[in-house]
Amino acid sequence: MSGPIVDPDLVRALDELRMVVERLPQFEEQMILPTIRQHSKQFEHVMSVRAGLLDAISGRAKQLHMRPGTLRLMVELSNDYRAKTRRRIPLDHLRRQTSTVLEAMKRRSLQAQADYAIAEVAMKAAAEAVNEARDGVQYLDASRAEVAHG
């Protein structure tokens, strides 16, 4: 790593998508409210606005050759920095923050994989217990049949 990171297209995207990314949680929170979900027209409106916001991120991400979730994360980090400092985030700082998030997500993924392994072992043990109980029922049914015919 030598020299500062320079990407005017990314800087422009961070600025242009600032309000888009700030609005997204508002609509996502509304979508999970039972009162909104029960009123189909309100839900459709909120869903439509959210889709438009996501499309704006997706279109810009495509131009930058990155995933929409990646760009959204970068804009969120940029917005946090701007809220604290009232300045535009230097891309080197954005890289460090993104790297920190990456490490946290790796740990989260590892935890989820470990939880999945535990659940998988429990699932296999439960399936074995079901088979054992089924065998017991079948054995007893067979014994009853032998007595009836015996």
Disulfide bonds with the S-S distance in Angstrom:
none
